Amino acid sequence: MKSKQTAILAISLLVIVAIAGYFFTRQDTGQSTPLSELSIPNKPLRGLFNAPGVMVVEAREYPWSALGRLNIAGRHFCNAVAVGTDKILAPASCLFNKIEGKWFDNSEMSYVGAYQRDNADLNAKISNFNIAKGYDPNNKTLASITKNWALITLSTPIGNKTGWLGLSNAKDNDQNLTAGYRRGWEHALVTYPYCSVGSANKHCPNVAVDGLLNWFALSENQLVLSPPSGIDSIQDNWSLSSGGQAPSETTIMTVPVDTIGRLLKAHGYLDSPTLSQENLKQALSKAEQDDVISQANSLGIETLYELIKSLNAIKASKTPAS
């Protein structure tokens, strides 16, 4: 009898530990924050676009804060994405010194997360990097190009301060976005919200002009890295999570308030030239009444998704079919 009670007690403890472990480790980036708990800064609210089809986003707000710049030997930079506490993904081609025909040294590279204008304090040195199997910097075949990835380990876990993103193939209801730092706009993080609308890539960046930006899929729950070639070539090399994580050790806003405010302004729900707690609340209520968003009393990834989805629907209705 005693052994039976011991067994039951042991099983109960295992269940409790498993449940606690689930809640401790689960990566729920889709959670919304009540508006009353957010400290909304009173600041000027810019228009949606600084250039046709190009939206500047606030790098000090998650999920955008998970994007950053990998600076190479004072010569160039490439776009990188935090995918763990101390891990980033970047194009492997960026790490190859074409002039000398060899990979750059760790000491020649550094990563800056959530970088925008003068905010470069979230930076880290490079400990090591691994190149995806099958990638050859001298081979321009499709098979090599689709494996153009490097997993880089940072010297410090700044992912805790910037947050990080998961990886997933885009699903039918996702909004496809390109985002990063483009040539000529090296100090501003931008996205192209209309890139998947209508025909031809007239709404997308030009690689030859803007440089290589990463592709993302935005769902009601999270923003994930989602390259057009799929994630198989990445996951075949490294086992990376499909779920991201909002920052836990920083003053970075865990909700993209600035982006949401600008989207509300573009929809006509926010007339004021400045963003404040009161006018944001009023704008969200109007959007909820029109069924553009599902809830007005809280903000999160779902709000961002619903506003971008609505914006794309409006744009698509005005874009001639190809």
Salt bridges, closest charged atoms under 4 A:
ASP28 OD2 - ARG26 NH1 3.61
ASP86 OD1 - LYS87 NZ 3.28
GLU100 OE1 - LYS102 NZ 3.43
ASP121 OD1 - ARG60 NH2 2.67
ASP210 OD1 - ARG182 NH1 3.27
ASP258 OD1 - LYS43 NZ 3.15
ASP258 OD2 - ARG46 NH2 3.64
